[in-house]
Amino acid sequence: MNAQLFLLVKNYTDKKKMVSPHLQAEQDRLLSEIERIRQLGHLAPASLWIRPNLQAKGEKLYEYYKLNSKNPQVKH
């Protein structure tokens, strides 16, 4: 979520009360966590993610992590 969208969502939710105080608390926690992560530094684009990749070799199972992307120009 880019900064403008984050502020738009935050402003909207500030004006609108949640039905449940538990949902409101969880939303506040998640928005705080998003902000904390953003302050850590550069983030990868939303079109990139890392996923586990399990491969069996003989009797053993190995777990690798693979970079995935919706962009075909990004090499995996």
mmJSON file of the N, C-alpha and C atoms, coordinates in Angstrom:
{"data_MODEL":{"atom_site":{
"group_PDB":["ATOM","ATOM","ATOM","ATOM","ATOM","ATOM","ATOM","ATOM","ATOM","ATOM","ATOM","ATOM","ATOM","ATOM","ATOM","ATOM","ATOM","ATOM","ATOM","ATOM","ATOM","ATOM","ATOM","ATOM","ATOM","ATOM","ATOM","ATOM","ATOM","ATOM","ATOM","ATOM","ATOM","ATOM","ATOM","ATOM","ATOM","ATOM","ATOM","ATOM","ATOM","ATOM","ATOM","ATOM","ATOM","ATOM","ATOM","ATOM","ATOM","ATOM","ATOM","ATOM","ATOM","ATOM","ATOM","ATOM","ATOM","ATOM","ATOM","ATOM","ATOM","ATOM","ATOM","ATOM","ATOM","ATOM","ATOM","ATOM","ATOM","ATOM","ATOM","ATOM","ATOM","ATOM","ATOM","ATOM","ATOM","ATOM","ATOM","ATOM","ATOM","ATOM","ATOM","ATOM","ATOM","ATOM","ATOM","ATOM","ATOM","ATOM","ATOM","ATOM","ATOM","ATOM","ATOM","ATOM","ATOM","ATOM","ATOM","ATOM","ATOM","ATOM","ATOM","ATOM","ATOM","ATOM","ATOM","ATOM","ATOM","ATOM","ATOM","ATOM","ATOM","ATOM","ATOM","ATOM","ATOM","ATOM","ATOM","ATOM","ATOM","ATOM","ATOM","ATOM","ATOM","ATOM","ATOM","ATOM","ATOM","ATOM","ATOM","ATOM","ATOM","ATOM","ATOM","ATOM","ATOM","ATOM","ATOM","ATOM","ATOM","ATOM","ATOM","ATOM","ATOM","ATOM","ATOM","ATOM","ATOM","ATOM","ATOM","ATOM","ATOM","ATOM","ATOM","ATOM","ATOM","ATOM","ATOM","ATOM","ATOM","ATOM","ATOM","ATOM","ATOM","ATOM","ATOM","ATOM","ATOM","ATOM","ATOM","ATOM","ATOM","ATOM","ATOM","ATOM","ATOM","ATOM","ATOM","ATOM","ATOM","ATOM","ATOM","ATOM","ATOM","ATOM","ATOM","ATOM","ATOM","ATOM","ATOM","ATOM","ATOM","ATOM","ATOM","ATOM","ATOM","ATOM","ATOM","ATOM","ATOM","ATOM","ATOM","ATOM","ATOM","ATOM","ATOM","ATOM","ATOM","ATOM","ATOM","ATOM","ATOM","ATOM","ATOM","ATOM","ATOM","ATOM","ATOM","ATOM","ATOM","ATOM","ATOM","ATOM","ATOM","ATOM","ATOM","ATOM"],
"id":[1,2,3,4,5,6,7,8,9,10,11,12,13,14,15,16,17,18,19,20,21,22,23,24,25,26,27,28,29,30,31,32,33,34,35,36,37,38,39,40,41,42,43,44,45,46,47,48,49,50,51,52,53,54,55,56,57,58,59,60,61,62,63,64,65,66,67,68,69,70,71,72,73,74,75,76,77,78,79,80,81,82,83,84,85,86,87,88,89,90,91,92,93,94,95,96,97,98,99,100,101,102,103,104,105,106,107,108,109,110,111,112,113,114,115,116,117,118,119,120,121,122,123,124,125,126,127,128,129,130,131,132,133,134,135,136,137,138,139,140,141,142,143,144,145,146,147,148,149,150,151,152,153,154,155,156,157,158,159,160,161,162,163,164,165,166,167,168,169,170,171,172,173,174,175,176,177,178,179,180,181,182,183,184,185,186,187,188,189,190,191,192,193,194,195,196,197,198,199,200,201,202,203,204,205,206,207,208,209,210,211,212,213,214,215,216,217,218,219,220,221,222,223,224,225,226,227,228],
"type_symbol":["N","C","C","N","C","C","N","C","C","N","C","C","N","C","C","N","C","C","N","C","C","N","C","C","N","C","C","N","C","C","N","C","C","N","C","C","N","C","C","N","C","C","N","C","C","N","C","C","N","C","C","N","C","C","N","C","C","N","C","C","N","C","C","N","C","C","N","C","C","N","C","C","N","C","C","N","C","C","N","C","C","N","C","C","N","C","C","N","C","C","N","C","C","N","C","C","N","C","C","N","C","C","N","C","C","N","C","C","N","C","C","N","C","C","N","C","C","N","C","C","N","C","C","N","C","C","N","C","C","N","C","C","N","C","C","N","C","C","N","C","C","N","C","C","N","C","C","N","C","C","N","C","C","N","C","C","N","C","C","N","C","C","N","C","C","N","C","C","N","C","C","N","C","C","N","C","C","N","C","C","N","C","C","N","C","C","N","C","C","N","C","C","N","C","C","N","C","C","N","C","C","N","C","C","N","C","C","N","C","C","N","C","C","N","C","C","N","C","C","N","C","C","N","C","C","N","C","C"],
"label_atom_id":["N","CA","C","N","CA","C","N","CA","C","N","CA","C","N","CA","C","N","CA","C","N","CA","C","N","CA","C","N","CA","C","N","CA","C","N","CA","C","N","CA","C","N","CA","C","N","CA","C","N","CA","C","N","CA","C","N","CA","C","N","CA","C","N","CA","C","N","CA","C","N","CA","C","N","CA","C","N","CA","C","N","CA","C","N","CA","C","N","CA","C","N","CA","C","N","CA","C","N","CA","C","N","CA","C","N","CA","C","N","CA","C","N","CA","C","N","CA","C","N","CA","C","N","CA","C","N","CA","C","N","CA","C","N","CA","C","N","CA","C","N","CA","C","N","CA","C","N","CA","C","N","CA","C","N","CA","C","N","CA","C","N","CA","C","N","CA","C","N","CA","C","N","CA","C","N","CA","C","N","CA","C","N","CA","C","N","CA","C","N","CA","C","N","CA","C","N","CA","C","N","CA","C","N","CA","C","N","CA","C","N","CA","C","N","CA","C","N","CA","C","N","CA","C","N","CA","C","N","CA","C","N","CA","C","N","CA","C","N","CA","C","N","CA","C","N","CA","C","N","CA","C","N","CA","C","N","CA","C","N","CA","C","N","CA","C"],
"label_alt_id":[null,null,null,null,null,null,null,null,null,null,null,null,null,null,null,null,null,null,null,null,null,null,null,null,null,null,null,null,null,null,null,null,null,null,null,null,null,null,null,null,null,null,null,null,null,null,null,null,null,null,null,null,null,null,null,null,null,null,null,null,null,null,null,null,null,null,null,null,null,null,null,null,null,null,null,null,null,null,null,null,null,null,null,null,null,null,null,null,null,null,null,null,null,null,null,null,null,null,null,null,null,null,null,null,null,null,null,null,null,null,null,null,null,null,null,null,null,null,null,null,null,null,null,null,null,null,null,null,null,null,null,null,null,null,null,null,null,null,null,null,null,null,null,null,null,null,null,null,null,null,null,null,null,null,null,null,null,null,null,null,null,null,null,null,null,null,null,null,null,null,null,null,null,null,null,null,null,null,null,null,null,null,null,null,null,null,null,null,null,null,null,null,null,null,null,null,null,null,null,null,null,null,null,null,null,null,null,null,null,null,null,null,null,null,null,null,null,null,null,null,null,null,null,null,null,null,null,null],
"label_comp_id":["MET","MET","MET","ASN","ASN","ASN","ALA","ALA","ALA","GLN","GLN","GLN","LEU","LEU","LEU","PHE","PHE","PHE","LEU","LEU","LEU","LEU","LEU","LEU","VAL","VAL","VAL","LYS","LYS","LYS","ASN","ASN","ASN","TYR","TYR","TYR","THR","THR","THR","ASP","ASP","ASP","LYS","LYS","LYS","LYS","LYS","LYS","LYS","LYS","LYS","MET","MET","MET","VAL","VAL","VAL","SER","SER","SER","PRO","PRO","PRO","HIS","HIS","HIS","LEU","LEU","LEU","GLN","GLN","GLN","ALA","ALA","ALA","GLU","GLU","GLU","GLN","GLN","GLN","ASP","ASP","ASP","ARG","ARG","ARG","LEU","LEU","LEU","LEU","LEU","LEU","SER","SER","SER","GLU","GLU","GLU","ILE","ILE","ILE","GLU","GLU","GLU","ARG","ARG","ARG","ILE","ILE","ILE","ARG","ARG","ARG","GLN","GLN","GLN","LEU","LEU","LEU","GLY","GLY","GLY","HIS","HIS","HIS","LEU","LEU","LEU","ALA","ALA","ALA","PRO","PRO","PRO","ALA","ALA","ALA","SER","SER","SER","LEU","LEU","LEU","TRP","TRP","TRP","ILE","ILE","ILE","ARG","ARG","ARG","PRO","PRO","PRO","ASN","ASN","ASN","LEU","LEU","LEU","GLN","GLN","GLN","ALA","ALA","ALA","LYS","LYS","LYS","GLY","GLY","GLY","GLU","GLU","GLU","LYS","LYS","LYS","LEU","LEU","LEU","TYR","TYR","TYR","GLU","GLU","GLU","TYR","TYR","TYR","TYR","TYR","TYR","LYS","LYS","LYS","LEU","LEU","LEU","ASN","ASN","ASN","SER","SER","SER","LYS","LYS","LYS","ASN","ASN","ASN","PRO","PRO","PRO","GLN","GLN","GLN","VAL","VAL","VAL","LYS","LYS","LYS","HIS","HIS","HIS"],
"label_asym_id":["A","A","A","A","A","A","A","A","A","A","A","A","A","A","A","A","A","A","A","A","A","A","A","A","A","A","A","A","A","A","A","A","A","A","A","A","A","A","A","A","A","A","A","A","A","A","A","A","A","A","A","A","A","A","A","A","A","A","A","A","A","A","A","A","A","A","A","A","A","A","A","A","A","A","A","A","A","A","A","A","A","A","A","A","A","A","A","A","A","A","A","A","A","A","A","A","A","A","A","A","A","A","A","A","A","A","A","A","A","A","A","A","A","A","A","A","A","A","A","A","A","A","A","A","A","A","A","A","A","A","A","A","A","A","A","A","A","A","A","A","A","A","A","A","A","A","A","A","A","A","A","A","A","A","A","A","A","A","A","A","A","A","A","A","A","A","A","A","A","A","A","A","A","A","A","A","A","A","A","A","A","A","A","A","A","A","A","A","A","A","A","A","A","A","A","A","A","A","A","A","A","A","A","A","A","A","A","A","A","A","A","A","A","A","A","A","A","A","A","A","A","A","A","A","A","A","A","A"],
"label_entity_id":["1","1","1","1","1","1","1","1","1","1","1","1","1","1","1","1","1","1","1","1","1","1","1","1","1","1","1","1","1","1","1","1","1","1","1","1","1","1","1","1","1","1","1","1","1","1","1","1","1","1","1","1","1","1","1","1","1","1","1","1","1","1","1","1","1","1","1","1","1","1","1","1","1","1","1","1","1","1","1","1","1","1","1","1","1","1","1","1","1","1","1","1","1","1","1","1","1","1","1","1","1","1","1","1","1","1","1","1","1","1","1","1","1","1","1","1","1","1","1","1","1","1","1","1","1","1","1","1","1","1","1","1","1","1","1","1","1","1","1","1","1","1","1","1","1","1","1","1","1","1","1","1","1","1","1","1","1","1","1","1","1","1","1","1","1","1","1","1","1","1","1","1","1","1","1","1","1","1","1","1","1","1","1","1","1","1","1","1","1","1","1","1","1","1","1","1","1","1","1","1","1","1","1","1","1","1","1","1","1","1","1","1","1","1","1","1","1","1","1","1","1","1","1","1","1","1","1","1"],
"label_seq_id":[1,1,1,2,2,2,3,3,3,4,4,4,5,5,5,6,6,6,7,7,7,8,8,8,9,9,9,10,10,10,11,11,11,12,12,12,13,13,13,14,14,14,15,15,15,16,16,16,17,17,17,18,18,18,19,19,19,20,20,20,21,21,21,22,22,22,23,23,23,24,24,24,25,25,25,26,26,26,27,27,27,28,28,28,29,29,29,30,30,30,31,31,31,32,32,32,33,33,33,34,34,34,35,35,35,36,36,36,37,37,37,38,38,38,39,39,39,40,40,40,41,41,41,42,42,42,43,43,43,44,44,44,45,45,45,46,46,46,47,47,47,48,48,48,49,49,49,50,50,50,51,51,51,52,52,52,53,53,53,54,54,54,55,55,55,56,56,56,57,57,57,58,58,58,59,59,59,60,60,60,61,61,61,62,62,62,63,63,63,64,64,64,65,65,65,66,66,66,67,67,67,68,68,68,69,69,69,70,70,70,71,71,71,72,72,72,73,73,73,74,74,74,75,75,75,76,76,76],
"pdbx_PDB_ins_code":[null,null,null,null,null,null,null,null,null,null,null,null,null,null,null,null,null,null,null,null,null,null,null,null,null,null,null,null,null,null,null,null,null,null,null,null,null,null,null,null,null,null,null,null,null,null,null,null,null,null,null,null,null,null,null,null,null,null,null,null,null,null,null,null,null,null,null,null,null,null,null,null,null,null,null,null,null,null,null,null,null,null,null,null,null,null,null,null,null,null,null,null,null,null,null,null,null,null,null,null,null,null,null,null,null,null,null,null,null,null,null,null,null,null,null,null,null,null,null,null,null,null,null,null,null,null,null,null,null,null,null,null,null,null,null,null,null,null,null,null,null,null,null,null,null,null,null,null,null,null,null,null,null,null,null,null,null,null,null,null,null,null,null,null,null,null,null,null,null,null,null,null,null,null,null,null,null,null,null,null,null,null,null,null,null,null,null,null,null,null,null,null,null,null,null,null,null,null,null,null,null,null,null,null,null,null,null,null,null,null,null,null,null,null,null,null,null,null,null,null,null,null,null,null,null,null,null,null],
"Cartn_x":[0.857,0.0,0.903,0.694,1.537,1.092,1.895,1.655,0.33,-0.028,-1.277,-2.483,-2.415,-3.506,-3.615,-2.47,-2.456,-3.16,-2.831,-3.457,-4.944,-5.315,-6.724,-7.502,-6.963,-7.619,-7.673,-6.573,-6.535,-7.539,-7.589,-8.544,-9.98,-10.245,-11.586,-11.972,-11.065,-11.375,-11.422,-10.686,-10.771,-12.174,-12.806,-14.127,-15.245,-14.979,-16.007,-15.711,-16.67,-16.481,-16.752,-15.943,-16.165,-17.328,-18.008,-19.115,-18.591,-17.5,-16.939,-15.674,-15.554,-14.312,-13.114,-13.37,-12.285,-11.761,-12.688,-12.269,-11.525,-11.983,-11.322,-9.91,-9.759,-8.437,-7.51,-8.034,-7.208,-6.823,-7.752,-7.434,-6.353,-6.475,-5.473,-4.111,-4.107,-2.853,-2.212,-3.017,-2.482,-1.965,-2.685,-2.207,-0.902,-0.776,0.475,1.618,1.32,2.345,2.79,1.86,2.213,3.147,2.814,3.646,5.026,5.092,6.384,7.256,6.681,7.433,7.923,7.084,7.488,8.674,8.736,9.821,11.148,11.106,12.332,13.193,12.598,13.386,12.683,13.474,12.943,12.165,11.066,10.237,10.227,10.066,9.938,8.573,8.48,7.176,6.168,4.901,3.847,3.83,4.42,4.42,5.53,6.321,7.383,7.067,7.354,7.185,8.119,8.354,9.193,8.295,8.461,7.652,8.54,8.162,8.937,8.72,9.762,9.72,10.279,9.422,9.846,10.247,11.402,11.869,12.356,11.921,12.364,13.546,14.591,15.764,16.069,15.755,15.925,14.933,15.452,14.621,14.463,15.16,15.162,14.277,13.75,12.939,13.684,13.912,14.634,13.674,13.848,13.022,13.904,13.561,14.256,13.272,13.792,12.938,13.157,12.078,12.137,11.507,12.175,11.636,10.633,9.435,8.379,7.989,7.544,7.167,6.095,5.217,4.247,4.902,6.056,6.788,7.696,7.474,8.295,9.756,10.077,11.455,12.307,11.674,12.417,12.791,14.094,14.555,14.342,13.919,13.625,14.804],
"Cartn_y":[-1.168,0.0,1.23,2.134,3.325,4.298,5.309,6.241,6.981,7.387,8.113,7.224,5.98,5.051,4.756,4.598,4.37,5.51,6.751,7.904,7.985,7.632,7.643,6.628,5.423,4.39,4.828,5.373,5.799,6.925,7.908,9.014,8.509,7.574,7.016,6.277,5.467,4.679,5.543,6.666,7.579,8.184,8.402,9.021,8.012,6.756,5.732,4.83,4.652,3.797,2.344,1.462,0.035,-0.411,-1.446,-1.994,-2.661,-3.374,-4.108,-3.42,-3.228,-2.65,-3.564,-4.883,-5.834,-5.67,-5.472,-5.231,-3.912,-2.908,-1.609,-1.719,-2.447,-2.631,-3.382,-4.394,-5.156,-4.297,-3.485,-2.594,-1.599,-1.035,-0.091,-0.764,-2.007,-2.744,-2.986,-3.386,-3.653,-2.379,-1.276,-0.013,0.429,0.222,0.546,-0.34,-1.609,-2.544,-2.187,-1.799,-1.357,-0.159,0.796,1.992,1.645,0.742,0.332,-0.329,-1.181,-1.853,-0.834,0.113,1.146,1.958,2.199,2.986,2.222,0.918,0.117,0.388,0.88,1.179,0.728,0.419,0.062,-1.246,-1.262,-2.457,-2.917,-4.204,-4.739,-4.345,-4.236,-3.943,-5.048,-4.705,-5.676,-6.838,-6.646,-7.704,-8.73,-8.578,-9.539,-10.216,-11.505,-12.21,-13.417,-13.919,-15.098,-16.221,-17.405,-18.534,-19.762,-20.653,-21.88,-22.79,-23.513,-24.43,-25.763,-26.76,-28.072,-28.952,-29.632,-30.555,-31.83,-32.946,-34.244,-34.706,-35.158,-35.733,-37.032,-38.115,-39.407,-39.537,-39.871,-40.035,-38.735,-37.697,-36.443,-35.398,-34.536,-33.418,-32.129,-31.292,-30.042,-28.876,-27.855,-26.658,-25.494,-24.915,-23.753,-22.593,-21.388,-20.217,-19.585,-19.291,-18.81,-17.421,-16.525,-15.201,-15.324,-14.859,-14.887,-13.465,-13.309,-11.978,-12.081,-11.092,-10.982,-10.367,-9.737,-9.077,-10.102,-10.409,-11.428,-11.002,-9.721,-9.266,-9.571,-9.892,-10.22,-11.688,-11.954,-13.342,-13.996,-15.227,-15.946,-16.786],
"Cartn_z":[0.0,0.0,0.0,-0.95,-0.97,0.115,0.36,1.472,1.315,0.098,-0.113,0.175,-0.278,-0.023,1.465,2.13,3.576,4.303,3.936,4.579,4.272,3.04,2.666,3.5,3.628,4.44,5.896,6.398,7.793,8.043,7.155,7.314,7.254,6.345,6.235,7.509,8.013,9.204,10.452,10.45,11.587,11.69,10.542,10.519,10.761,10.459,10.545,11.734,12.593,13.765,13.384,13.941,13.748,14.626,14.185,14.953,16.218,16.078,17.206,17.712,19.021,19.543,19.314,19.222,18.95,17.522,16.577,15.193,15.072,15.771,15.75,16.311,17.399,18.006,17.057,16.364,15.418,14.222,13.741,12.632,13.045,14.221,14.722,14.844,15.332,15.475,14.116,13.134,11.797,11.131,11.272,10.701,11.362,12.655,13.353,12.874,12.663,12.187,10.769,9.914,8.561,8.634,9.469,9.602,10.149,11.125,11.698,10.629,9.813,8.746,7.731,7.377,6.407,6.913,8.201,8.776,8.815,8.599,8.592,7.364,6.306,5.115,3.855,2.841,1.53,1.596,0.868,0.757,-0.688,-0.868,-2.223,-2.78,-4.092,-4.69,-4.36,-4.413,-4.11,-5.099,-6.267,-7.28,-7.059,-6.002,-5.672,-4.352,-4.273,-3.012,-2.988,-1.801,-1.613,-1.131,-1.73,-1.291,-1.126,-0.221,-0.064,-1.269,-1.603,-2.732,-2.238,-2.091,-1.605,-2.769,-2.605,-3.64,-2.983,-3.541,-3.044,-3.883,-3.179,-3.842,-3.122,-3.803,-3.153,-2.007,-0.848,0.346,1.133,0.723,1.483,0.834,1.675,1.218,1.567,0.559,0.751,0.559,1.377,1.265,0.838,-0.301,-0.821,-0.807,-0.937,-1.036,-2.397,-3.074,-4.437,-4.537,-5.268,-5.538,-6.676,-6.459,-7.478,-7.82,-9.055,-9.511,-10.577,-10.606,-11.689,-12.925,-12.729,-13.81,-14.488,-15.77,-16.462,-16.631,-16.457,-16.615,-15.376,-14.27,-13.049,-13.104,-13.002,-13.058,-11.705,-11.705,-10.46,-10.073],
"occupancy":[1.0,1.0,1.0,1.0,1.0,1.0,1.0,1.0,1.0,1.0,1.0,1.0,1.0,1.0,1.0,1.0,1.0,1.0,1.0,1.0,1.0,1.0,1.0,1.0,1.0,1.0,1.0,1.0,1.0,1.0,1.0,1.0,1.0,1.0,1.0,1.0,1.0,1.0,1.0,1.0,1.0,1.0,1.0,1.0,1.0,1.0,1.0,1.0,1.0,1.0,1.0,1.0,1.0,1.0,1.0,1.0,1.0,1.0,1.0,1.0,1.0,1.0,1.0,1.0,1.0,1.0,1.0,1.0,1.0,1.0,1.0,1.0,1.0,1.0,1.0,1.0,1.0,1.0,1.0,1.0,1.0,1.0,1.0,1.0,1.0,1.0,1.0,1.0,1.0,1.0,1.0,1.0,1.0,1.0,1.0,1.0,1.0,1.0,1.0,1.0,1.0,1.0,1.0,1.0,1.0,1.0,1.0,1.0,1.0,1.0,1.0,1.0,1.0,1.0,1.0,1.0,1.0,1.0,1.0,1.0,1.0,1.0,1.0,1.0,1.0,1.0,1.0,1.0,1.0,1.0,1.0,1.0,1.0,1.0,1.0,1.0,1.0,1.0,1.0,1.0,1.0,1.0,1.0,1.0,1.0,1.0,1.0,1.0,1.0,1.0,1.0,1.0,1.0,1.0,1.0,1.0,1.0,1.0,1.0,1.0,1.0,1.0,1.0,1.0,1.0,1.0,1.0,1.0,1.0,1.0,1.0,1.0,1.0,1.0,1.0,1.0,1.0,1.0,1.0,1.0,1.0,1.0,1.0,1.0,1.0,1.0,1.0,1.0,1.0,1.0,1.0,1.0,1.0,1.0,1.0,1.0,1.0,1.0,1.0,1.0,1.0,1.0,1.0,1.0,1.0,1.0,1.0,1.0,1.0,1.0,1.0,1.0,1.0,1.0,1.0,1.0,1.0,1.0,1.0,1.0,1.0,1.0,1.0,1.0,1.0,1.0,1.0,1.0],
"B_iso_or_equiv":[0.0,0.0,0.0,0.0,0.0,0.0,0.0,0.0,0.0,0.0,0.0,0.0,0.0,0.0,0.0,0.0,0.0,0.0,0.0,0.0,0.0,0.0,0.0,0.0,0.0,0.0,0.0,0.0,0.0,0.0,0.0,0.0,0.0,0.0,0.0,0.0,0.0,0.0,0.0,0.0,0.0,0.0,0.0,0.0,0.0,0.0,0.0,0.0,0.0,0.0,0.0,0.0,0.0,0.0,0.0,0.0,0.0,0.0,0.0,0.0,0.0,0.0,0.0,0.0,0.0,0.0,0.0,0.0,0.0,0.0,0.0,0.0,0.0,0.0,0.0,0.0,0.0,0.0,0.0,0.0,0.0,0.0,0.0,0.0,0.0,0.0,0.0,0.0,0.0,0.0,0.0,0.0,0.0,0.0,0.0,0.0,0.0,0.0,0.0,0.0,0.0,0.0,0.0,0.0,0.0,0.0,0.0,0.0,0.0,0.0,0.0,0.0,0.0,0.0,0.0,0.0,0.0,0.0,0.0,0.0,0.0,0.0,0.0,0.0,0.0,0.0,0.0,0.0,0.0,0.0,0.0,0.0,0.0,0.0,0.0,0.0,0.0,0.0,0.0,0.0,0.0,0.0,0.0,0.0,0.0,0.0,0.0,0.0,0.0,0.0,0.0,0.0,0.0,0.0,0.0,0.0,0.0,0.0,0.0,0.0,0.0,0.0,0.0,0.0,0.0,0.0,0.0,0.0,0.0,0.0,0.0,0.0,0.0,0.0,0.0,0.0,0.0,0.0,0.0,0.0,0.0,0.0,0.0,0.0,0.0,0.0,0.0,0.0,0.0,0.0,0.0,0.0,0.0,0.0,0.0,0.0,0.0,0.0,0.0,0.0,0.0,0.0,0.0,0.0,0.0,0.0,0.0,0.0,0.0,0.0,0.0,0.0,0.0,0.0,0.0,0.0,0.0,0.0,0.0,0.0,0.0,0.0,0.0,0.0,0.0,0.0,0.0,0.0],
"pdbx_formal_charge":[null,null,null,null,null,null,null,null,null,null,null,null,null,null,null,null,null,null,null,null,null,null,null,null,null,null,null,null,null,null,null,null,null,null,null,null,null,null,null,null,null,null,null,null,null,null,null,null,null,null,null,null,null,null,null,null,null,null,null,null,null,null,null,null,null,null,null,null,null,null,null,null,null,null,null,null,null,null,null,null,null,null,null,null,null,null,null,null,null,null,null,null,null,null,null,null,null,null,null,null,null,null,null,null,null,null,null,null,null,null,null,null,null,null,null,null,null,null,null,null,null,null,null,null,null,null,null,null,null,null,null,null,null,null,null,null,null,null,null,null,null,null,null,null,null,null,null,null,null,null,null,null,null,null,null,null,null,null,null,null,null,null,null,null,null,null,null,null,null,null,null,null,null,null,null,null,null,null,null,null,null,null,null,null,null,null,null,null,null,null,null,null,null,null,null,null,null,null,null,null,null,null,null,null,null,null,null,null,null,null,null,null,null,null,null,null,null,null,null,null,null,null,null,null,null,null,null,null],
"auth_seq_id":[1,1,1,2,2,2,3,3,3,4,4,4,5,5,5,6,6,6,7,7,7,8,8,8,9,9,9,10,10,10,11,11,11,12,12,12,13,13,13,14,14,14,15,15,15,16,16,16,17,17,17,18,18,18,19,19,19,20,20,20,21,21,21,22,22,22,23,23,23,24,24,24,25,25,25,26,26,26,27,27,27,28,28,28,29,29,29,30,30,30,31,31,31,32,32,32,33,33,33,34,34,34,35,35,35,36,36,36,37,37,37,38,38,38,39,39,39,40,40,40,41,41,41,42,42,42,43,43,43,44,44,44,45,45,45,46,46,46,47,47,47,48,48,48,49,49,49,50,50,50,51,51,51,52,52,52,53,53,53,54,54,54,55,55,55,56,56,56,57,57,57,58,58,58,59,59,59,60,60,60,61,61,61,62,62,62,63,63,63,64,64,64,65,65,65,66,66,66,67,67,67,68,68,68,69,69,69,70,70,70,71,71,71,72,72,72,73,73,73,74,74,74,75,75,75,76,76,76],
"auth_comp_id":["MET","MET","MET","ASN","ASN","ASN","ALA","ALA","ALA","GLN","GLN","GLN","LEU","LEU","LEU","PHE","PHE","PHE","LEU","LEU","LEU","LEU","LEU","LEU","VAL","VAL","VAL","LYS","LYS","LYS","ASN","ASN","ASN","TYR","TYR","TYR","THR","THR","THR","ASP","ASP","ASP","LYS","LYS","LYS","LYS","LYS","LYS","LYS","LYS","LYS","MET","MET","MET","VAL","VAL","VAL","SER","SER","SER","PRO","PRO","PRO","HIS","HIS","HIS","LEU","LEU","LEU","GLN","GLN","GLN","ALA","ALA","ALA","GLU","GLU","GLU","GLN","GLN","GLN","ASP","ASP","ASP","ARG","ARG","ARG","LEU","LEU","LEU","LEU","LEU","LEU","SER","SER","SER","GLU","GLU","GLU","ILE","ILE","ILE","GLU","GLU","GLU","ARG","ARG","ARG","ILE","ILE","ILE","ARG","ARG","ARG","GLN","GLN","GLN","LEU","LEU","LEU","GLY","GLY","GLY","HIS","HIS","HIS","LEU","LEU","LEU","ALA","ALA","ALA","PRO","PRO","PRO","ALA","ALA","ALA","SER","SER","SER","LEU","LEU","LEU","TRP","TRP","TRP","ILE","ILE","ILE","ARG","ARG","ARG","PRO","PRO","PRO","ASN","ASN","ASN","LEU","LEU","LEU","GLN","GLN","GLN","ALA","ALA","ALA","LYS","LYS","LYS","GLY","GLY","GLY","GLU","GLU","GLU","LYS","LYS","LYS","LEU","LEU","LEU","TYR","TYR","TYR","GLU","GLU","GLU","TYR","TYR","TYR","TYR","TYR","TYR","LYS","LYS","LYS","LEU","LEU","LEU","ASN","ASN","ASN","SER","SER","SER","LYS","LYS","LYS","ASN","ASN","ASN","PRO","PRO","PRO","GLN","GLN","GLN","VAL","VAL","VAL","LYS","LYS","LYS","HIS","HIS","HIS"],
"auth_asym_id":["A","A","A","A","A","A","A","A","A","A","A","A","A","A","A","A","A","A","A","A","A","A","A","A","A","A","A","A","A","A","A","A","A","A","A","A","A","A","A","A","A","A","A","A","A","A","A","A","A","A","A","A","A","A","A","A","A","A","A","A","A","A","A","A","A","A","A","A","A","A","A","A","A","A","A","A","A","A","A","A","A","A","A","A","A","A","A","A","A","A","A","A","A","A","A","A","A","A","A","A","A","A","A","A","A","A","A","A","A","A","A","A","A","A","A","A","A","A","A","A","A","A","A","A","A","A","A","A","A","A","A","A","A","A","A","A","A","A","A","A","A","A","A","A","A","A","A","A","A","A","A","A","A","A","A","A","A","A","A","A","A","A","A","A","A","A","A","A","A","A","A","A","A","A","A","A","A","A","A","A","A","A","A","A","A","A","A","A","A","A","A","A","A","A","A","A","A","A","A","A","A","A","A","A","A","A","A","A","A","A","A","A","A","A","A","A","A","A","A","A","A","A","A","A","A","A","A","A"],
"auth_atom_id":["N","CA","C","N","CA","C","N","CA","C","N","CA","C","N","CA","C","N","CA","C","N","CA","C","N","CA","C","N","CA","C","N","CA","C","N","CA","C","N","CA","C","N","CA","C","N","CA","C","N","CA","C","N","CA","C","N","CA","C","N","CA","C","N","CA","C","N","CA","C","N","CA","C","N","CA","C","N","CA","C","N","CA","C","N","CA","C","N","CA","C","N","CA","C","N","CA","C","N","CA","C","N","CA","C","N","CA","C","N","CA","C","N","CA","C","N","CA","C","N","CA","C","N","CA","C","N","CA","C","N","CA","C","N","CA","C","N","CA","C","N","CA","C","N","CA","C","N","CA","C","N","CA","C","N","CA","C","N","CA","C","N","CA","C","N","CA","C","N","CA","C","N","CA","C","N","CA","C","N","CA","C","N","CA","C","N","CA","C","N","CA","C","N","CA","C","N","CA","C","N","CA","C","N","CA","C","N","CA","C","N","CA","C","N","CA","C","N","CA","C","N","CA","C","N","CA","C","N","CA","C","N","CA","C","N","CA","C","N","CA","C","N","CA","C","N","CA","C","N","CA","C","N","CA","C","N","CA","C","N","CA","C","N","CA","C"],
"pdbx_PDB_model_num":[1,1,1,1,1,1,1,1,1,1,1,1,1,1,1,1,1,1,1,1,1,1,1,1,1,1,1,1,1,1,1,1,1,1,1,1,1,1,1,1,1,1,1,1,1,1,1,1,1,1,1,1,1,1,1,1,1,1,1,1,1,1,1,1,1,1,1,1,1,1,1,1,1,1,1,1,1,1,1,1,1,1,1,1,1,1,1,1,1,1,1,1,1,1,1,1,1,1,1,1,1,1,1,1,1,1,1,1,1,1,1,1,1,1,1,1,1,1,1,1,1,1,1,1,1,1,1,1,1,1,1,1,1,1,1,1,1,1,1,1,1,1,1,1,1,1,1,1,1,1,1,1,1,1,1,1,1,1,1,1,1,1,1,1,1,1,1,1,1,1,1,1,1,1,1,1,1,1,1,1,1,1,1,1,1,1,1,1,1,1,1,1,1,1,1,1,1,1,1,1,1,1,1,1,1,1,1,1,1,1,1,1,1,1,1,1,1,1,1,1,1,1,1,1,1,1,1,1]
}}}
